[in-house]
Amino acid sequence: MNIAPFISVILPVRNEEATLPALLSQLCAQDYPKECFEVLIVDGRSTDRTRELVQRIADTTDVRISLIDNPKIRSGPGRNCGIHAAKGQYIVFIDGHTYIPSRTLLADTIKIFQETGAACLCRPQPLIAKEETFWQSEIAAVRATPLGHGRGSLIYDMTYTGFVDPASSGASYAAWVFDQVGLYDEAFDACEDVELNVRVAKAGLQAYTDPRLAIFYEARKSLSSFSKQLIRYGRGRVRLARKHPDTFGIGTAVPLAILGTVLLACIPLLQAIFGRHAVWALVIPLGLYLSVICFSTLALARKRGLISLPTAPAIYLCLHLSLAFGMIRELFSEPRATRTGSSCVFSEADRT
C-alpha cells in the first residue's frame, strides 16, 4: 500500500478573521488523506478574532491544525517559523486572504512534483474574489492587463503549463530546498518570496507551473489600501535589487522614470530655467505614457464596459506612482542587513 507524501501547508496571517474560516474549510475538504497533511497557521499577533477562530476550527476537524505565534508580525519571519515547525516532505505556502477553487490542489501538487521532478512549483494567482466590491473588481481587471503587472510574469496566466523562472510565483517546495538555498530574508517587508525564488533559480533548481495549482486572491478594496500595498512592493523591489543587482532591469526602472517625468513636467519654472526644449523633452515622454494608459483603458472598456473609462486611468496612475514612491523611499533609506535565519520564538497550540 502506497502512503501519500506528507505535506505541510503554511499560512502566514494577520487579522484574517473575515476570510480564514472559509479558507480552512477548503483545506479541510481537500481530496487528500487527512493524516498526510498538516496546516500551520503562523499568526502575526492578530488583533481581531483570527486566533479564536483557528482554535475553534481545530477542535472540530480531523485535519491537524497548529497555531504558531509570530512575534515579528511580518510575512518573512512567519514563513520561517512555519518552515521550522513543518514536518512535511513538501511545503505549500498559502496567504490568508485567498480562495482555493479546487478540492484536488494538494493531490495535484504531489502529482506534479513527482511527474516533473521540479523542486519548486509556481501557480497562477489571479485576483478573483468570490464576492467583490466595485473597486476590487476594477483593480483586479487592471492588474490582469499587460500594463498592470510585470512583463513576462505568469502570475495571472491561467493557461500556461511548463517549466518557468520561479521568481514571480514560486509557492510550493520540496522541503530540502530550504536546506540548500536558506530561509526567507527577514529584512524584506515585501518581495521576500521573490527574493527566495531568485535564490532558487540561481541554485539551478527547476520550477514548474500548472493552472491546476491556481489559488484566487482578493484585490485591495480601495485605492488607498492598493496604494499602500504597492508602496511596500516598491520598497521590496529596491531591496531585491540591492541584494541581487542582476534583477534590476528596465521594468524596475520604469515606475521611477514615470514619477520623475510627471513631477518635472508639472514644474512651470522648468522652461525659464532650462529652456523650451528641455520642457518638451519631459512633456513628450509624459504624453507617450498617458497615451499608453488611454489605449489600455480603451481595450479594457471594450471588455468590461464604459465604467472602466474613468476608473482604469486612476488605477494605472495609482499603481505606477505608488511603486515609484516606494522605490524612492527605500533608495533614501539605510539598507537593512540580510537576515535569512529566523530567531522567531514561537508558542504552538497544536491539535493532533
Disulfide bonds with the S-S distance in Angstrom:
Cys81-Cys344 2.24
